[in-house]
């Protein structure tokens, strides 16, 4: 056999292997069991952040909305939908508009945007206006809000800068002119070497997953409003550089940071002239393989996702990948991208 023929065969086999579709059949089978462990009552939507609780909380109720919506399994009667909506609405402070009942380490801005987003997925809105938007109703106030973000802890701090406009966009309570101010400020402050926001304590260290994850929370606002991302080629370079050999961006358990990495690559790539096409596709497939292999392991799912909030990000990453490279992931029903419908997760 000639070397040329051998080379052709090897390349053909490699191409065939690379195009073999993935599935999440085993995960889809175990998902109802996993979800049931967080049940906190008999009413529709009554879930808790931790299993074995008797009382539902905001994150448990919202996490299951995001998970089921992404799996296109949010199959509810009118009465069931209203029960879930009412449960989430009851966590809102009627005076301020902020949502409480937060059992996680997230700030109120995240809890509020997350709840408003979940309500939108259910076809509803908050019961009361977002009165806190009075504090962000001028160019000066928007810029002050951005300046005061704890940039040294940007992964968490960015929830403030993304949560406020997200909640207001989903309830139509922010002027589009103020969003112009918002993007002008972010564009001026973006790091030209990474497309991330490197401010505060981060100025003195190499950009890491914290900066990548923090940037993601702004990118989905950009994408939702169809705004051009700052330095998309650099976003791709920086995000690929931070991906681990196992295909993930942090630990061995896929979660929201892996959605961040996948989303950053895909959205930035869409705004380039096929910049590093093969590298982007390889990185996305590497992430897909890592997430699928873990979620299709029932024992891994039950043992690793011991709170309700880690899994929605991993499942959402699959939805973004399927939308970007549909032939790579075959599911009984197409997964649904939350971020294509609502600017928060």
C-alpha positions as CSV (number, residue, x, y, z in Angstrom):
1,X,0.0,0.0,0.0
2,X,1.4,3.4,-1.0
3,X,2.0,6.1,1.6
4,X,-0.4,8.3,-0.3
5,X,-3.2,5.8,0.0
6,X,-2.4,5.1,3.6
7,X,-2.5,8.9,4.3
8,X,-5.9,9.1,2.6
9,X,-7.4,6.3,4.7
10,X,-6.1,7.7,8.0
11,X,-7.5,11.1,7.1
12,X,-10.8,9.6,6.1
13,X,-11.1,7.7,9.3
14,X,-10.2,10.8,11.4
15,X,-12.8,12.9,9.5
16,X,-15.4,10.2,10.0
17,X,-14.6,10.0,13.8
18,X,-14.8,13.7,14.1
19,X,-18.2,13.9,12.5
20,X,-19.7,11.1,14.6
21,X,-22.7,12.6,16.4
22,X,-23.0,12.6,20.2
23,X,-26.1,12.0,22.2
24,X,-27.4,12.6,25.7
25,X,-29.9,9.7,25.9
26,X,-28.7,8.4,29.2
27,X,-28.8,11.9,30.7
28,X,-32.3,12.5,29.5
29,X,-33.3,9.2,31.2
30,X,-31.8,10.2,34.6
31,X,-32.8,13.9,34.5
32,X,-36.3,13.3,36.0
33,X,-34.8,11.3,38.9
34,X,-32.2,14.1,39.6
35,X,-34.9,16.8,39.4
36,X,-37.2,14.9,41.8
37,X,-34.6,14.9,44.6
38,X,-35.1,18.7,44.8
39,X,-38.9,18.5,45.2
40,X,-40.0,20.6,48.2
41,X,-43.7,20.2,48.2
42,X,-46.5,18.9,46.0
43,X,-47.2,22.1,44.1
44,X,-45.8,22.6,40.6
45,X,-42.6,24.5,40.7
46,X,-41.9,23.7,44.4
47,X,-38.2,22.9,44.4
48,X,-35.3,23.8,46.7
49,X,-31.7,24.6,46.0
50,X,-30.6,21.6,48.2
51,X,-32.3,18.2,48.3
52,X,-34.4,17.1,51.2
53,X,-35.9,20.5,52.1
54,X,-39.6,21.0,52.9
55,X,-39.8,24.5,51.7
56,X,-39.2,25.7,48.1
57,X,-36.8,28.6,47.5
58,X,-36.1,31.0,44.6
59,X,-33.1,29.2,43.1
60,X,-34.6,25.7,43.3
61,X,-37.7,26.9,41.6
62,X,-35.9,28.9,38.9
63,X,-33.1,26.4,38.3
64,X,-35.7,23.8,37.3
65,X,-37.3,26.2,34.9
66,X,-34.0,26.8,33.1
67,X,-33.1,23.1,33.0
68,X,-36.5,21.9,31.7
69,X,-36.8,24.8,29.2
70,X,-33.4,23.9,27.7
71,X,-34.4,20.2,27.4
72,X,-37.7,21.4,25.8
73,X,-39.5,19.5,28.6
74,X,-41.4,22.4,30.2
75,X,-44.7,20.7,29.5
76,X,-47.3,22.4,31.7
77,X,-51.0,22.9,31.9
78,X,-52.3,26.4,32.3
79,X,-52.9,25.8,35.9
80,X,-49.4,24.2,36.5
81,X,-47.7,27.1,34.7
82,X,-49.6,29.7,36.8
83,X,-48.7,27.8,40.0
84,X,-45.0,28.0,39.1
85,X,-45.3,31.7,38.1
86,X,-47.0,32.6,41.3
87,X,-44.4,30.8,43.4
88,X,-41.5,32.7,41.8
89,X,-43.4,36.0,41.9
90,X,-43.9,35.7,45.6
91,X,-40.2,36.1,46.2
92,X,-40.3,39.7,44.9
93,X,-40.3,42.7,47.3
94,X,-43.2,44.9,46.2
95,X,-41.5,48.1,47.3
96,X,-38.1,47.7,45.7
97,X,-38.7,45.2,42.9
98,X,-35.7,43.1,44.0
99,X,-36.2,39.3,44.4
100,X,-35.2,37.7,47.7
101,X,-35.2,34.1,48.9
102,X,-31.6,33.8,47.8
103,X,-30.0,30.8,49.4
104,X,-26.8,31.0,47.3
105,X,-23.8,33.4,47.3
106,X,-25.1,35.4,44.4
107,X,-25.9,39.1,44.8
108,X,-29.5,40.4,44.7
109,X,-28.9,41.6,41.1
110,X,-28.3,38.0,40.0
111,X,-31.3,36.7,42.0
112,X,-33.5,39.3,40.4
113,X,-32.4,38.8,36.8
114,X,-32.5,35.1,37.2
115,X,-36.0,35.2,38.5
116,X,-37.2,37.6,35.9
117,X,-35.6,35.4,33.2
118,X,-37.3,32.3,34.6
119,X,-40.7,34.1,34.6
120,X,-40.1,35.1,31.0
121,X,-39.4,31.4,30.1
122,X,-42.8,30.7,31.7
123,X,-44.5,33.4,29.7
124,X,-44.9,35.8,32.6
125,X,-43.4,38.9,34.2
126,X,-42.8,40.0,37.8
127,X,-45.9,41.0,39.7
128,X,-44.5,44.4,40.6
129,X,-42.5,47.1,38.7
130,X,-38.7,47.2,39.2
131,X,-38.7,50.2,41.4
132,X,-34.9,50.0,41.9
133,X,-34.5,51.1,38.3
134,X,-35.0,54.7,39.6
135,X,-31.4,54.4,40.8
136,X,-30.3,53.7,37.2
137,X,-32.4,56.0,35.1
138,X,-29.7,58.4,33.8
139,X,-26.4,58.2,31.9
140,X,-24.6,59.3,35.1
141,X,-26.2,56.6,37.2
142,X,-25.5,53.9,34.6
143,X,-21.8,54.9,34.4
144,X,-21.6,55.0,38.2
145,X,-23.1,51.6,38.5
146,X,-20.5,50.2,36.1
147,X,-17.6,52.0,37.8
148,X,-18.7,50.6,41.2
149,X,-18.7,47.0,40.2
150,X,-16.2,45.1,42.3
151,X,-13.9,44.5,39.3
152,X,-11.4,42.6,41.4
153,X,-14.0,39.9,41.8
154,X,-15.4,40.2,38.3
155,X,-16.9,36.8,37.9
156,X,-19.3,37.5,40.7
157,X,-19.2,41.3,40.4
158,X,-20.3,41.2,36.8
159,X,-23.7,39.9,37.9
160,X,-24.4,43.4,39.0
161,X,-23.5,45.0,35.7
162,X,-25.5,42.3,33.7
163,X,-28.3,41.6,36.1
164,X,-29.7,45.1,36.3
165,X,-30.0,45.7,32.5
166,X,-31.1,42.1,31.9
167,X,-34.1,42.4,34.3
168,X,-35.0,45.8,32.9
169,X,-34.8,44.6,29.3
170,X,-37.0,41.6,30.1
171,X,-39.6,43.9,31.6
172,X,-39.2,46.8,29.2
173,X,-38.1,49.2,32.0
174,X,-35.0,50.7,30.6
175,X,-34.5,53.3,27.9
176,X,-32.5,52.2,24.8
177,X,-30.6,55.4,25.0
178,X,-29.3,54.3,28.4
179,X,-28.1,51.0,26.8
180,X,-26.1,53.1,24.4
181,X,-24.3,54.7,27.4
182,X,-23.9,51.2,28.9
183,X,-22.2,49.8,25.8
184,X,-20.1,52.9,25.1
185,X,-18.6,52.5,28.6
186,X,-18.0,48.8,28.3
187,X,-16.4,49.3,24.8
188,X,-14.0,51.9,26.2
189,X,-13.0,49.8,29.1
190,X,-12.5,46.4,27.3
191,X,-9.0,45.0,27.3
192,X,-7.7,45.1,23.7
193,X,-5.5,42.0,24.4
194,X,-8.3,39.7,25.5
195,X,-11.7,41.4,24.9
196,X,-12.3,40.8,28.7
197,X,-12.6,43.5,31.3
198,X,-9.3,43.7,33.2
199,X,-9.8,46.3,36.0
200,X,-9.1,46.6,39.7
201,X,-7.0,43.9,41.2
202,X,-7.0,41.9,38.0
203,X,-4.7,44.5,36.4
204,X,-1.8,42.9,38.2
205,X,-2.4,39.2,37.2
206,X,-2.8,37.1,34.2
207,X,-6.4,36.8,33.0
208,X,-8.0,33.6,34.2
209,X,-11.4,31.9,34.2
210,X,-12.7,34.7,36.5
211,X,-12.2,37.3,33.9
212,X,-13.6,35.0,31.2
213,X,-16.7,34.2,33.2
214,X,-17.1,37.8,34.1
215,X,-16.9,38.9,30.5
216,X,-19.6,36.3,29.5
217,X,-22.2,38.1,31.7
218,X,-21.7,41.2,29.5
219,X,-21.4,39.3,26.2
220,X,-25.0,37.9,26.4
221,X,-26.3,41.4,26.8
222,X,-24.3,42.4,23.7
223,X,-25.6,39.4,21.7
224,X,-29.2,39.8,22.8
225,X,-29.2,43.4,21.5
226,X,-27.2,42.5,18.5
227,X,-24.3,44.7,19.4
228,X,-20.7,44.1,18.1
229,X,-18.4,42.5,20.7
230,X,-15.2,44.3,21.5
231,X,-12.1,42.5,20.0
232,X,-13.8,39.2,19.0
233,X,-10.6,37.7,17.7
234,X,-8.9,38.3,21.0
235,X,-11.9,36.8,22.9
236,X,-11.4,33.6,20.9
237,X,-7.6,33.6,21.5
238,X,-8.0,34.2,25.3
239,X,-10.9,31.7,25.7
240,X,-9.1,28.9,23.8
241,X,-6.0,29.5,25.9
242,X,-7.9,29.0,29.1
243,X,-9.5,25.7,28.1
244,X,-8.1,22.7,29.9
245,X,-6.9,19.5,28.3
246,X,-10.1,17.7,29.6
247,X,-12.2,20.1,27.5
248,X,-13.5,22.1,30.4
249,X,-12.6,25.4,31.9
250,X,-12.4,24.6,35.6
251,X,-12.9,21.3,37.4
252,X,-14.0,17.8,36.3
253,X,-17.7,18.7,36.8
254,X,-19.2,20.7,33.9
255,X,-21.1,23.8,35.1
256,X,-21.7,27.4,34.3
257,X,-18.1,28.3,33.5
258,X,-18.2,25.8,30.7
259,X,-21.2,27.5,29.3
260,X,-19.2,30.8,29.6
261,X,-16.3,29.3,27.6
262,X,-18.5,27.8,24.9
263,X,-20.7,30.8,24.5
264,X,-17.8,33.2,24.3
265,X,-16.2,31.2,21.5
266,X,-19.3,30.9,19.5
267,X,-20.6,34.5,19.8
268,X,-17.1,35.9,19.1
269,X,-16.6,33.6,16.1
270,X,-19.9,34.7,14.6
271,X,-18.6,38.2,14.6
272,X,-15.4,37.4,12.7
273,X,-14.6,36.3,9.2
274,X,-14.2,32.6,10.3
275,X,-11.3,33.5,12.5
276,X,-9.5,30.3,13.6
277,X,-12.4,28.2,12.3
278,X,-10.8,24.8,12.9
279,X,-9.5,25.8,16.3
280,X,-12.9,27.1,17.4
281,X,-14.7,24.0,16.2
282,X,-12.2,21.7,17.8
283,X,-12.5,23.6,21.1
284,X,-16.3,23.5,21.0
285,X,-16.3,19.7,20.2
286,X,-13.8,19.1,22.9
287,X,-16.1,20.8,25.4
288,X,-19.1,18.8,24.0
289,X,-17.3,15.5,24.4
290,X,-16.3,16.3,28.0
291,X,-19.8,17.4,29.0
292,X,-21.6,14.6,27.3
293,X,-19.4,11.9,28.7
294,X,-20.1,13.1,32.2
295,X,-23.8,13.8,31.9
296,X,-24.4,10.4,30.3
297,X,-23.0,8.8,33.5
298,X,-26.0,8.5,35.9
299,X,-23.8,8.0,39.0
300,X,-21.7,11.0,38.1
301,X,-24.8,13.2,37.7
302,X,-26.4,12.1,41.0
303,X,-23.2,12.4,43.0
304,X,-21.7,15.5,41.4
305,X,-24.7,17.8,41.1
306,X,-25.7,18.1,44.7
307,X,-27.4,21.5,44.5
308,X,-29.8,22.7,41.8
309,X,-27.7,25.4,40.3
310,X,-24.7,23.7,38.8
311,X,-26.5,21.6,36.2
312,X,-28.4,24.2,34.3
313,X,-25.2,25.8,33.0
314,X,-23.8,22.5,31.7
315,X,-27.1,21.7,29.9
316,X,-27.3,25.3,28.5
317,X,-23.8,24.8,27.1
318,X,-25.0,21.8,25.1
319,X,-27.9,23.9,23.7
320,X,-25.4,26.5,22.5
321,X,-23.2,23.9,20.9
322,X,-26.1,22.2,19.2
323,X,-27.3,25.4,17.7
324,X,-23.8,26.2,16.5
325,X,-22.9,22.7,15.2
326,X,-26.3,20.9,14.9
327,X,-24.9,17.7,13.3
328,X,-22.7,17.0,16.3
329,X,-25.3,16.5,19.0
330,X,-28.5,14.5,18.2
331,X,-31.3,14.7,20.7
332,X,-34.9,13.5,20.6
333,X,-36.0,17.1,20.5
334,X,-33.7,20.1,19.7
335,X,-32.4,21.7,22.8
336,X,-33.5,25.3,23.4
337,X,-31.1,28.1,24.0
338,X,-32.2,30.3,26.9
339,X,-29.9,33.1,25.9
340,X,-31.4,33.4,22.5
341,X,-34.7,34.2,24.2
342,X,-33.7,35.9,27.4
343,X,-30.5,37.8,28.3
344,X,-29.6,36.0,31.5
345,X,-28.8,32.6,32.9
